[in-house]
Amino acid sequence: MPPLQGLNSRPISTITGQPELTSPEVMEKYQKFYDRVPGFLQGLGTTAAEFAPGSGEYLSAERALSFGKEAEKDIAEGHFADGLMKYLEAFPETVGTIPGVSAGMMVGKKSLKASKSLLKKAMQGYSKGKSRRKIRETTGWFKSPMDGQWRFEISDRNIKLTDGSPGFYETDLQDAVSHDKLFESYPELKDTTVDINISPKLDEANGSFLNEGLGDRGVPHIIINARNAREAEDLFLHEIQHNVQYIEGFARGGSWTEFPKGKAPKNVKKAIGRVRNKITDRIEARTKVLQDLGMTRTMANLEAAAQIKREEKPLIKYLGQLEDTAESAKKDKPFSQYRSMAGEIEARDTAARREFDDTSRSIVEPEFDKNAILRYHNN
C-alpha cells in the first residue's frame, strides 16, 4: 500500500470542533499500524485515509462526539488500535435515519423508521451517477441491483427468542421473538402467526413463510422447525425477511418445487442399470441354489437377497451412492434456481449478516446477484 500522502498536516478531526494538527511522526506510525490492520478493510477498498487522524470520513459531530474525543486522544498519543476501535464503536444501530450505517434486516419505504429526506438524497445521488457504495455510506439507503427497489437496514443483533426451550408453540410473532426495531418499523408484523417446533432430535432445520396465513385470521404465517434456540433465531430472521418482502412488494423467495425438475445424467443412469443388473443376477443365481435345496421360490428369493446384501456390501453401497447422485441431479436444477431467487438471496444474507458487528455491516455490501430470478407475490 502506498504511503499516506498529504495527510501529515491535516487536522486530527473536526468531529469535536477542536481540531489539532497531526504530526508527520504520528502519521508515519499510524501508517505502520494500518499496514497490520486485518486485510478485510484494505481488501474492501477502505483506505487508511478513511480512518486516519484528520479524515473524519465515517463520522459526524451529531453521532460521534464522545467517541470522537476519546479516539482522537488515543491516536494523538499513539494508541492507534484503541483509537481506531473507538472510531468504529461510534456507529450507532439506528439505520436509515443516520447516514452511513447499516445492519441486518433489509427494509424499505413502508418502514415507519424510514427517512424520506435521506431517501430523496440517495435518489438524487443515483441520478447523478454516484456509486452505490458511496450513496449507501452517506444516506444508509441503497437501490438493489436485483429488483431495483430502495432499501436500508435495521439491526438484527438483538433479536432473541422469547422461549428457546424444546417444545411446540403456537403464538404471534411479537410473543415469539424480541426485536423492538423491527416492530417499530412494521407494527403489523406483531400479528404474524407462528408455529415453533424446537427439538434436538430433528434431522434438519427448516422454516417457511406463508403470506396468506392459516386458519381464519387471514394474516401471514411463519413455521419454524429448529434443533435449538439459536437455530430458531436464524430461521426467524430468514422468514421475517420474506414477510418484509411481502409488505414492501420486494422480489420474494419461494420453493424449488416452483421450478421444472431436472434429469439424472445419462452416465449415472446407465451405471445404476449395470449395478442393479449385476445384483439381480447374483440374487437370481443364489435363489436357484436354494430352490435346489428344497426352498420355495419366494423363500429362496428372500433368503438370497439377504445373503447378497451381507456379502456384497461394497456393491450395495456403490448402488446407493449412484442413486443419491441421481436424486441430487434431479433436484439440482430446480434447487439451484430456487437459491437464485432474489428473495432467497436476500433472506439468506439477512441471517448471515447477523454475525457482523455494525462496522462490518457498514463496510460489506449486502449480497447481490444481477442475474437473480425475480418473482413477486402476485406471480
C-alpha positions as CSV (number, residue, x, y, z in Angstrom):
1,M,0.0,0.0,0.0
2,P,1.5,3.4,-0.9
3,P,2.3,5.7,2.0
4,L,-0.2,8.3,3.1
5,Q,0.5,11.5,1.2
6,G,-0.6,15.0,2.1
7,L,-2.2,14.0,5.4
8,N,0.6,15.0,7.8
9,S,-0.8,18.5,8.1
10,R,-4.5,17.7,8.3
11,P,-6.4,18.3,11.4
12,I,-6.9,15.2,13.6
13,S,-10.6,15.8,13.2
14,T,-13.4,18.4,13.0
15,I,-15.7,16.0,14.8
16,T,-15.2,17.5,18.2
17,G,-14.9,21.1,16.9
18,Q,-11.3,21.2,18.4
19,P,-9.0,20.2,15.5
20,E,-5.4,19.6,16.2
21,L,-2.6,19.1,13.7
22,T,-1.3,15.6,13.1
23,S,2.5,15.5,13.2
24,P,4.4,13.6,10.4
25,E,5.8,11.3,13.1
26,V,2.3,10.3,14.2
27,M,1.2,9.8,10.6
28,E,4.2,7.6,9.9
29,K,3.5,5.4,13.0
30,Y,-0.2,5.3,12.0
31,Q,0.8,4.0,8.5
32,K,2.8,1.2,10.0
33,F,-0.1,0.3,12.3
34,Y,-2.6,0.4,9.5
35,D,-0.5,-2.0,7.4
36,R,-1.1,-4.5,10.2
37,V,-4.9,-4.0,10.3
38,P,-6.8,-7.1,9.2
39,G,-6.8,-7.4,5.4
40,F,-10.6,-7.3,5.1
41,L,-10.6,-3.5,5.5
42,Q,-8.0,-3.0,2.7
43,G,-9.5,-5.7,0.6
44,L,-12.8,-3.9,0.6
45,G,-11.2,-0.7,-0.6
46,T,-11.2,1.1,2.7
47,T,-8.0,3.2,2.8
48,A,-6.0,4.3,5.8
49,A,-7.0,7.8,5.0
50,E,-10.6,7.0,5.8
51,F,-9.7,6.1,9.4
52,A,-6.6,8.1,9.8
53,P,-6.4,11.1,12.1
54,G,-7.8,14.1,10.3
55,S,-10.0,12.2,7.9
56,G,-13.3,12.2,9.7
57,E,-14.7,10.3,6.7
58,Y,-17.0,8.0,8.5
59,L,-18.1,10.1,11.4
60,S,-20.1,13.3,12.0
61,A,-20.4,15.5,15.1
62,E,-24.0,14.5,15.6
63,R,-23.3,10.9,16.2
64,A,-19.8,10.6,17.4
65,L,-18.9,13.4,19.7
66,S,-18.0,11.4,22.7
67,F,-16.3,8.6,20.9
68,G,-14.5,11.1,18.6
69,K,-12.9,12.9,21.6
70,E,-11.6,9.6,23.0
71,A,-10.5,8.3,19.6
72,E,-8.6,11.4,18.8
73,K,-6.9,11.5,22.1
74,D,-5.8,7.8,21.7
75,I,-4.5,8.4,18.2
76,A,-2.7,11.6,19.1
77,E,-0.9,9.7,21.9
78,G,0.0,6.9,19.5
79,H,-2.6,4.3,20.8
80,F,-3.8,3.6,17.3
81,A,-5.6,0.3,17.8
82,D,-7.7,1.8,20.7
83,G,-8.4,4.9,18.7
84,L,-9.5,3.0,15.6
85,M,-11.8,0.8,17.7
86,K,-13.4,3.8,19.3
87,Y,-14.0,5.3,15.9
88,L,-15.7,2.1,14.9
89,E,-17.8,2.0,18.0
90,A,-19.3,5.3,17.1
91,F,-21.5,3.6,14.5
92,P,-25.0,3.6,16.1
93,E,-27.5,1.0,15.4
94,T,-30.2,3.4,14.1
95,V,-30.1,2.8,10.4
96,G,-31.7,4.5,7.5
97,T,-32.2,7.6,9.7
98,I,-28.5,8.3,10.0
99,P,-26.1,8.3,7.0
100,G,-23.5,5.6,6.5
101,V,-24.7,3.0,8.9
102,S,-26.1,-0.4,8.0
103,A,-27.2,-3.5,9.9
104,G,-29.2,-6.6,9.1
105,M,-32.8,-6.7,8.1
106,M,-33.5,-5.2,4.6
107,V,-36.4,-2.9,4.9
108,G,-37.9,-0.2,2.7
109,K,-40.1,2.8,2.1
110,K,-43.1,1.5,4.2
111,S,-41.0,1.2,7.3
112,L,-42.0,3.7,9.9
113,K,-38.3,4.3,10.6
114,A,-37.6,5.2,7.0
115,S,-36.1,8.7,6.4
116,K,-37.7,10.1,3.4
117,S,-35.2,13.0,3.3
118,L,-32.3,10.6,3.1
119,L,-34.1,8.5,0.5
120,K,-34.5,11.7,-1.6
121,K,-30.8,12.4,-1.2
122,A,-30.0,8.8,-2.2
123,M,-32.1,9.0,-5.3
124,Q,-30.5,12.3,-6.2
125,G,-27.1,10.8,-5.9
126,Y,-28.2,7.8,-8.0
127,S,-29.4,10.2,-10.7
128,K,-26.1,11.9,-10.7
129,G,-24.2,8.6,-11.2
130,K,-22.7,8.3,-7.8
131,S,-21.6,4.8,-6.8
132,R,-24.0,2.5,-4.8
133,R,-21.4,2.2,-2.1
134,K,-21.0,6.0,-1.7
135,I,-24.7,6.5,-1.7
136,R,-25.1,3.9,1.0
137,E,-22.3,5.3,3.1
138,T,-23.8,8.8,3.1
139,T,-27.5,8.0,3.3
140,G,-27.9,4.4,4.6
141,W,-30.1,3.7,1.5
142,F,-29.2,1.6,-1.5
143,K,-31.0,0.5,-4.7
144,S,-30.9,-3.2,-5.1
145,P,-29.5,-4.4,-8.4
146,M,-31.8,-7.3,-8.2
147,D,-35.3,-5.8,-8.1
148,G,-34.4,-2.1,-8.5
149,Q,-36.1,-1.1,-5.2
150,W,-34.7,1.1,-2.5
151,R,-33.8,-0.4,0.9
152,F,-31.9,0.3,4.1
153,E,-31.0,-2.0,7.0
154,I,-32.0,-2.2,10.7
155,S,-30.0,-4.0,13.3
156,D,-30.7,-7.7,13.9
157,R,-28.1,-8.1,16.6
158,N,-30.5,-8.0,19.5
159,I,-33.1,-10.5,18.2
160,K,-33.9,-13.0,20.8
161,L,-36.3,-15.9,21.1
162,T,-38.7,-15.4,23.9
163,D,-38.8,-19.1,24.9
164,G,-36.0,-21.2,23.5
165,S,-36.8,-24.4,25.4
166,P,-37.7,-27.6,23.5
167,G,-41.3,-27.9,22.6
168,F,-44.0,-26.9,20.2
169,Y,-45.6,-23.4,20.4
170,E,-48.3,-21.6,18.6
171,T,-48.3,-17.9,19.1
172,D,-47.9,-14.4,17.5
173,L,-44.5,-13.1,16.3
174,Q,-44.5,-10.3,18.9
175,D,-44.7,-13.1,21.6
176,A,-42.2,-15.4,19.9
177,V,-39.3,-13.0,19.4
178,S,-37.9,-9.8,20.9
179,H,-37.0,-7.3,18.1
180,D,-38.0,-3.8,19.0
181,K,-36.5,-2.1,16.0
182,L,-38.4,-4.5,13.7
183,F,-41.8,-4.0,15.3
184,E,-41.2,-0.2,15.4
185,S,-40.6,-0.3,11.6
186,Y,-43.6,-2.6,10.9
187,P,-46.1,-2.8,13.7
188,E,-48.3,-5.2,11.5
189,L,-45.6,-7.8,11.9
190,K,-46.6,-8.3,15.5
191,D,-49.7,-10.2,14.5
192,T,-48.0,-12.7,12.2
193,T,-48.9,-16.1,13.4
194,V,-46.0,-18.6,14.1
195,D,-45.6,-22.3,14.8
196,I,-42.3,-23.1,16.5
197,N,-41.1,-26.6,17.0
198,I,-37.7,-26.9,18.8
199,S,-36.4,-30.4,19.2
200,P,-32.7,-31.6,19.4
201,K,-33.9,-34.8,17.6
202,L,-34.8,-33.1,14.3
203,D,-32.7,-34.4,11.4
204,E,-32.6,-30.9,9.8
205,A,-33.8,-27.4,10.5
206,N,-36.2,-25.6,8.2
207,G,-38.7,-22.7,8.0
208,S,-41.4,-21.4,5.8
209,F,-43.4,-18.2,5.2
210,L,-47.0,-18.3,4.1
211,N,-48.2,-14.9,3.1
212,E,-51.9,-15.9,3.0
213,G,-51.8,-17.2,6.6
214,L,-53.6,-20.2,8.0
215,G,-57.0,-20.6,9.6
216,D,-59.5,-17.7,9.5
217,R,-57.2,-14.9,10.6
218,G,-56.0,-14.0,7.2
219,V,-52.6,-12.9,8.4
220,P,-49.1,-14.1,7.3
221,H,-47.8,-17.3,8.9
222,I,-44.3,-18.4,9.8
223,I,-43.4,-22.0,10.6
224,I,-40.1,-22.8,12.3
225,N,-38.5,-26.3,12.9
226,A,-35.2,-26.0,14.7
227,R,-32.9,-28.0,16.9
228,N,-32.1,-25.2,19.3
229,A,-32.9,-21.6,20.1
230,R,-30.0,-20.1,18.2
231,E,-31.0,-22.0,15.1
232,A,-34.6,-20.9,15.5
233,E,-33.5,-17.2,15.7
234,D,-31.6,-17.5,12.5
235,L,-34.6,-19.1,10.8
236,F,-36.8,-16.4,12.1
237,L,-34.6,-13.8,10.5
238,H,-34.8,-15.6,7.2
239,E,-38.6,-15.9,7.3
240,I,-39.2,-12.5,8.7
241,Q,-37.2,-11.1,5.8
242,H,-39.7,-12.9,3.5
243,N,-42.5,-11.2,5.5
244,V,-41.0,-7.8,4.9
245,Q,-40.6,-8.6,1.2
246,Y,-44.4,-9.3,1.2
247,I,-45.2,-6.0,2.9
248,E,-42.8,-3.9,0.7
249,G,-43.5,-5.6,-2.5
250,F,-39.9,-6.6,-2.9
251,A,-38.9,-9.6,-5.0
252,R,-40.0,-12.7,-3.0
253,G,-38.5,-16.0,-2.1
254,G,-40.1,-19.4,-2.9
255,S,-39.6,-23.1,-3.2
256,W,-37.6,-25.4,-5.5
257,T,-40.9,-27.1,-6.3
258,E,-41.8,-24.0,-8.4
259,F,-39.2,-24.9,-11.0
260,P,-39.2,-27.8,-13.5
261,K,-37.4,-30.9,-12.3
262,G,-34.0,-31.8,-13.7
263,K,-32.9,-35.1,-15.0
264,A,-30.2,-37.5,-13.8
265,P,-27.1,-37.6,-16.1
266,K,-27.2,-40.5,-18.7
267,N,-23.9,-42.0,-17.5
268,V,-25.3,-42.2,-13.9
269,K,-28.5,-43.8,-15.1
270,K,-26.5,-46.4,-17.1
271,A,-24.2,-47.1,-14.2
272,I,-27.3,-47.7,-11.9
273,G,-28.7,-50.1,-14.5
274,R,-25.5,-52.1,-14.7
275,V,-25.1,-52.4,-11.0
276,R,-28.7,-53.3,-10.4
277,N,-28.5,-56.0,-13.1
278,K,-25.3,-57.4,-11.5
279,I,-27.0,-57.6,-8.1
280,T,-30.2,-59.1,-9.6
281,D,-28.2,-61.7,-11.5
282,R,-26.4,-62.7,-8.3
283,I,-29.6,-62.9,-6.3
284,E,-31.2,-65.0,-9.1
285,A,-28.2,-67.4,-9.1
286,R,-28.4,-67.8,-5.4
287,T,-32.1,-68.3,-5.5
288,K,-31.8,-71.3,-7.8
289,V,-29.2,-72.9,-5.5
290,L,-31.6,-72.5,-2.5
291,Q,-34.5,-73.8,-4.5
292,D,-32.5,-76.9,-5.4
293,L,-32.0,-77.4,-1.7
294,G,-35.8,-77.6,-1.3
295,M,-36.9,-74.0,-0.6
296,T,-39.9,-72.4,-2.2
297,R,-39.3,-69.8,-4.8
298,T,-40.5,-67.0,-2.6
299,M,-38.5,-68.0,0.5
300,A,-35.4,-68.8,-1.6
301,N,-35.6,-65.3,-3.2
302,L,-35.9,-63.5,0.1
303,E,-33.0,-65.5,1.6
304,A,-30.8,-65.0,-1.5
305,A,-31.4,-61.2,-1.4
306,A,-30.5,-61.1,2.3
307,Q,-27.3,-63.1,1.7
308,I,-26.2,-60.9,-1.2
309,K,-26.9,-57.8,0.8
310,R,-24.5,-59.1,3.5
311,E,-21.8,-60.4,1.1
312,E,-21.8,-57.6,-1.4
313,K,-21.7,-54.5,0.9
314,P,-19.3,-52.5,-1.3
315,L,-21.5,-53.1,-4.4
316,I,-24.7,-52.3,-2.5
317,K,-23.1,-49.1,-1.1
318,Y,-22.0,-48.1,-4.6
319,L,-25.5,-48.5,-5.9
320,G,-26.8,-46.3,-3.0
321,Q,-24.3,-43.6,-3.9
322,L,-25.3,-43.7,-7.6
323,E,-28.9,-43.4,-6.7
324,D,-28.2,-40.5,-4.3
325,T,-26.3,-38.8,-7.1
326,A,-29.3,-39.3,-9.5
327,E,-31.7,-37.9,-7.0
328,S,-29.5,-34.9,-6.3
329,A,-29.2,-34.3,-10.0
330,K,-32.9,-34.4,-10.4
331,K,-33.3,-31.7,-7.8
332,D,-30.2,-29.7,-8.7
333,K,-31.6,-27.5,-11.4
334,P,-34.8,-26.5,-9.5
335,F,-32.9,-26.2,-6.2
336,S,-30.2,-24.0,-7.7
337,Q,-32.9,-21.9,-9.4
338,Y,-34.7,-21.6,-6.1
339,R,-31.5,-20.4,-4.4
340,S,-31.0,-17.9,-7.2
341,M,-34.3,-16.2,-6.4
342,A,-33.7,-12.6,-5.4
343,G,-35.9,-13.0,-2.3
344,E,-33.9,-16.1,-1.2
345,I,-30.6,-14.4,-1.7
346,E,-31.7,-11.5,0.4
347,A,-33.2,-13.7,3.2
348,R,-30.0,-15.8,3.4
349,D,-27.9,-12.7,3.6
350,T,-30.1,-11.3,6.3
351,A,-29.4,-14.3,8.6
352,A,-25.7,-14.4,7.7
353,R,-25.1,-10.7,8.4
354,R,-26.4,-11.2,11.9
355,E,-22.8,-12.3,12.8
356,F,-21.3,-8.9,11.6
357,D,-20.6,-6.1,14.0
358,D,-22.0,-2.7,13.0
359,T,-18.8,-1.7,11.3
360,S,-18.5,-4.8,9.2
361,R,-22.1,-4.4,8.1
362,S,-21.5,-0.8,7.1
363,I,-18.4,-1.8,5.0
364,V,-19.6,-5.1,3.5
365,E,-22.4,-4.6,1.0
366,P,-25.4,-6.9,1.1
367,E,-25.2,-9.8,-1.3
368,F,-26.5,-9.2,-4.8
369,D,-26.8,-11.2,-8.0
370,K,-27.7,-9.2,-11.1
371,N,-28.9,-12.4,-12.7
372,A,-31.2,-13.3,-9.8
373,I,-34.6,-14.8,-10.6
374,L,-37.4,-12.3,-9.9
375,R,-40.7,-13.5,-8.6
376,Y,-43.3,-11.3,-6.8
377,H,-46.2,-12.2,-4.6
378,N,-48.7,-11.7,-7.4
379,N,-46.9,-14.4,-9.6
